[in-house]
Amino acid sequence: MIRRTFPLILFLFVSLSVFSQEGKKLKGLSFFEIVDSLFIDHDLKNYSARVFSNYKVKQFRLLNDDYKMRYVPNNRFGLGFGFANSKELIDIAFNIKSGKKEATKRFDAQGTIILLNQHYVNGYFQAYRGYNIRNDFHEPTVFRTDIKSWTIGINYLYTFSEVEFSYAMLKAGLAKHNKNVYITGGLGTFAIFDYFTADGSVLPENGLDYFNEHADIDRYSGRAVGVLGGILTAFVLPEDFIVTCNLMPGIALVNEKVTLQDLSTYRPSNPMLYKLDVSLGVSYNTKRYYVNLLYGTGIYSTNLGYDNRYRYNLSMAKLAFGYKLKV
């Protein structure tokens, strides 16, 4: 049910992202007028066709003071096409799978909106099955199809001043600006659910030679709610370039449960989770075409106790080329 419902929610996120800052103008309009205002662009000059390549990944780590294991999925890259206007940006991507590597089964969706000029909202849902286990103790890399992970979360930031610069319009090649530097900050909250499991232990066959028995994990789940701060910036450069940078650190209380391979369970005594979200973007925009390079990552860290730590990151990047249909 979640896998069917979340894409619809995300579609609404993406569809509203470009035009969400016009929310105050919708008061008093009928339902059909609101639909027309939010979803229909009547000016052909705002339309563009797009092709793009992207990179999406959820990977995680188990580590202690001496050793580290990374769980990295395959087929992280994709190609796609789409269209954009001043009210919608719709991209359809196809995951690239190599015949030389076992494929990771995956669903990865993310979306961001800015509502009523001062409410920044970001949501994501990621479901993966199949990970490479990489290590720093010189053991061979192993691909495990039985290792699965789910992550779902939301970030909310209330900015102290209105967000004057539209990131969604930047992605659509329609960014308008009246000054060279845009900076705003804010405070907010976030919530996240994270889960991974395996058929048996997530450790490799000889993993207990490097980790203690409390890292012999069969299943992990964590639910966290916390606070975050943030700063959103955009810089208009010469020669039609625009650079953006967003930073959002946060701290949360987390409720974790660890199930070991022998089916015994424990709850880590340290209830804190720390995060840092970073997003960067460069855009080049002319009358006929635009090029965007966007990158974002969220890094999360928590202590599992018994000298074991757990970290994971959710990352994405996109390089898009857009051709404007009418000048």
C-alpha positions in Angstrom: 0.0 0.0 0.0 2.8 2.4 0.9 4.6 1.7 -2.4 1.4 2.7 -4.3 0.4 5.7 -2.2 3.8 7.4 -1.8 4.5 8.0 -5.6 1.1 9.9 -5.7 2.1 12.0 -2.7 5.5 12.7 -4.3 3.9 13.6 -7.6 1.9 16.3 -5.8 5.1 17.5 -4.1 6.9 17.9 -7.4 3.9 19.3 -9.2 3.3 22.0 -6.6 7.0 22.8 -6.1 7.3 25.4 -8.8 4.1 27.3 -8.1 3.7 26.8 -4.4 4.9 30.3 -3.5 1.7 31.6 -5.1 -0.5 30.1 -2.4 -1.7 33.5 -1.1 -3.3 34.2 -4.4 -5.5 31.1 -4.3 -7.8 32.4 -1.5 -11.4 32.9 -2.7 -10.9 30.9 -6.0 -13.2 28.0 -6.9 -11.8 24.4 -7.1 -11.4 24.5 -10.9 -9.7 27.9 -10.7 -7.3 26.5 -8.1 -6.5 23.5 -10.3 -6.0 25.8 -13.3 -3.7 28.1 -11.3 -1.6 25.3 -9.9 -1.3 22.8 -12.7 -2.0 24.5 -16.1 0.5 26.8 -17.7 -1.1 28.6 -20.7 2.2 30.2 -21.9 4.1 28.0 -24.3 7.2 30.1 -23.7 7.5 28.5 -20.3 7.6 24.9 -21.6 10.8 22.9 -22.1 11.7 19.4 -23.0 14.4 17.7 -20.8 16.8 14.9 -20.9 18.9 14.0 -17.8 21.1 11.5 -16.0 20.7 10.9 -12.3 22.3 9.1 -9.3 20.4 7.9 -6.3 21.6 5.8 -3.4 20.8 4.8 0.2 23.9 3.2 1.8 24.8 2.5 5.4 27.7 1.6 7.6 28.5 -0.4 10.6 31.7 0.5 12.4 33.6 0.4 15.6 36.9 2.0 16.7 39.0 -0.2 14.4 36.9 -1.4 11.5 34.2 -0.3 9.1 31.8 -2.1 6.8 29.9 -0.3 4.0 26.6 -1.6 2.5 26.4 -0.2 -1.0 23.7 -1.0 -3.7 24.3 -1.6 -7.4 22.7 0.2 -10.4 22.8 3.6 -8.8 22.6 5.5 -12.1 19.7 6.3 -14.4 18.7 8.1 -17.6 15.5 9.8 -18.4 13.4 12.5 -20.0 10.7 14.9 -19.0 9.1 18.3 -19.4 8.9 21.5 -17.3 7.0 24.7 -17.1 6.3 27.4 -14.5 4.0 25.1 -12.6 5.2 21.5 -13.1 8.3 19.6 -13.5 7.9 15.9 -14.4 10.9 13.6 -15.0 10.7 9.9 -15.8 13.9 7.9 -15.2 15.0 4.4 -16.2 17.5 2.7 -13.9 20.7 1.5 -15.7 21.6 -2.1 -14.9 24.9 -3.7 -15.8 24.9 -7.3 -16.9 28.2 -7.8 -15.1 26.7 -7.0 -11.7 23.8 -8.4 -9.7 21.0 -5.8 -9.7 19.6 -4.1 -6.6 15.9 -4.0 -6.5 14.9 -0.5 -5.6 12.3 2.2 -5.3 13.7 5.7 -4.6 11.5 8.9 -4.6 12.1 12.4 -3.2 10.4 15.7 -3.5 10.6 19.3 -2.2 8.2 22.2 -2.0 8.2 25.7 -0.6 4.7 26.7 0.6 3.5 30.3 1.1 7.1 31.6 0.8 8.3 30.6 4.3 7.6 26.8 4.7 10.2 24.5 3.2 9.1 20.8 3.1 11.1 17.8 1.9 9.9 14.2 1.8 11.5 10.9 0.7 10.9 7.2 0.6 13.5 4.6 -0.3 13.2 0.8 -0.4 16.2 -1.3 -1.5 17.0 -5.0 -1.7 20.5 -6.2 -2.5 23.7 -4.7 -1.1 27.4 -5.1 -1.6 29.3 -5.5 1.7 32.6 -3.6 1.5 35.1 -3.4 4.3 38.4 -1.9 5.3 39.9 -5.2 6.6 40.9 -6.5 3.2 38.2 -9.2 2.9 36.5 -9.7 -0.6 33.4 -7.7 -1.4 30.2 -9.8 -1.2 26.8 -9.1 -2.8 23.9 -10.1 -0.6 20.4 -10.2 -2.2 18.8 -10.9 1.2 19.8 -7.5 2.8 16.8 -5.1 2.6 16.4 -1.5 3.8 13.5 0.9 4.1 13.7 4.6 4.9 10.9 7.2 5.0 11.1 10.7 6.3 10.1 14.3 6.2 11.9 17.6 6.9 10.1 20.9 7.7 11.8 24.3 7.9 10.2 27.6 8.7 12.3 30.4 7.4 12.7 33.7 9.2 12.1 35.7 6.0 10.4 34.9 2.8 12.2 32.7 0.3 12.7 35.1 -2.5 14.3 32.7 -4.8 12.5 29.7 -6.3 14.6 26.6 -6.6 11.9 24.8 -8.5 11.9 27.6 -11.2 15.7 27.2 -11.3 15.3 23.5 -12.1 12.8 24.4 -14.9 15.1 26.9 -16.4 12.8 29.8 -15.6 14.6 31.4 -12.6 14.0 35.1 -12.2 16.1 37.3 -10.0 16.4 40.9 -9.0 19.6 40.8 -6.9 22.8 38.9 -6.8 22.7 37.2 -3.4 19.7 35.5 -1.6 20.2 34.2 1.9 17.6 33.1 4.5 17.7 30.9 7.5 15.1 29.1 9.7 14.2 26.5 12.3 12.1 23.4 12.0 11.6 19.7 12.7 12.1 16.3 11.1 10.9 12.8 11.5 12.4 9.6 10.1 11.8 5.8 10.1 14.8 3.6 9.1 14.9 -0.2 8.9 17.2 -2.9 7.6 17.1 -6.7 7.8 18.8 -9.8 6.4 18.3 -13.6 6.4 20.5 -14.2 9.3 23.3 -11.7 10.2 24.2 -8.6 8.1 27.8 -9.4 9.0 29.8 -11.3 6.4 30.8 -14.9 7.1 33.9 -13.9 9.1 32.5 -10.6 10.4 32.7 -11.7 14.1 36.5 -11.7 13.7 36.3 -7.9 13.5 33.1 -7.0 15.3 31.6 -8.1 18.7 28.5 -10.3 19.0 26.3 -7.2 19.5 27.0 -6.3 15.8 25.7 -9.7 14.7 22.5 -8.0 13.6 19.5 -9.7 11.9 17.2 -6.7 12.0 17.3 -3.0 13.0 14.6 -0.4 13.3 14.7 3.2 14.4 12.1 6.0 14.7 13.3 9.5 15.4 11.8 12.9 15.8 13.9 16.0 16.3 14.7 19.6 15.5 16.8 21.2 12.8 18.1 24.5 11.6 18.9 25.6 8.1 20.3 28.2 5.8 19.2 28.5 2.1 21.3 30.5 -0.3 21.5 31.4 -4.0 24.2 33.4 -5.8 23.8 34.9 -9.2 27.1 34.9 -11.1 28.1 36.5 -14.4 27.5 34.7 -17.7 24.1 33.4 -16.8 25.3 31.1 -14.0 23.4 30.6 -10.7 24.9 28.7 -7.7 22.8 27.4 -4.7 23.8 25.9 -1.4 21.6 24.7 1.5 22.7 23.4 4.9 20.4 21.8 7.5 21.9 20.2 10.6 19.6 18.5 13.1 19.4 16.4 16.3 16.7 14.0 17.4 15.5 11.5 20.0 15.5 8.1 18.5 13.8 4.9 19.6 15.8 1.9 18.3 15.5 -1.8 18.5 18.2 -4.3 17.5 17.5 -8.0 16.9 20.5 -10.2 16.8 21.0 -13.4 14.8 20.2 -15.5 17.8 16.8 -13.6 18.0 17.7 -11.8 21.2 17.0 -8.1 21.2 18.2 -5.0 22.9 17.6 -1.2 22.8 20.7 1.1 22.6 21.0 3.2 25.7 22.1 6.4 23.8 18.8 7.9 22.4 20.4 10.5 20.2 20.5 10.7 16.4 22.5 13.4 14.5 22.0 14.5 10.9 23.3 16.9 8.3 21.6 17.7 5.0 23.6 19.4 2.3 22.4 20.4 -1.2 24.4 22.1 -3.9 23.4 23.3 -7.4 24.8 25.0 -10.5 22.6 26.3 -13.3 23.4 27.8 -16.7 20.4 29.4 -18.3 20.0 31.0 -21.8 17.0 32.0 -23.9 16.9 28.7 -25.7 18.3 26.1 -23.3 19.5 25.5 -19.7 21.7 23.1 -17.9 21.3 22.1 -14.2 23.7 20.1 -12.0 22.1 19.3 -8.6 23.5 17.3 -5.7 22.0 16.6 -2.3 22.9 14.2 0.6 21.6 13.6 4.1 24.0 12.0 6.6 22.6 10.3 9.8 24.5 8.9 12.7 23.6 7.0 15.9 25.3 4.9 18.5 24.2 1.3 18.9 26.1 0.8 22.1 28.8 -1.9 22.9 31.3 0.1 20.8 29.2 -0.2 17.6 28.0 2.7 15.6 25.5 3.0 12.7 25.6 5.6 10.0 23.6 6.0 6.8 23.3 8.5 4.0 20.6 9.3 1.4 22.1 10.9 -1.7 21.0 12.0 -5.1 22.5 13.9 -8.1 21.0 15.0 -11.4 22.4 16.5 -14.5 19.7 17.9 -16.8 19.7 19.6 -20.2 16.5 21.5 -21.1 15.5 22.8 -24.5 12.8 25.6 -24.5 10.1 25.0 -26.9 9.4 28.6 -27.7 11.5 31.8 -27.3 
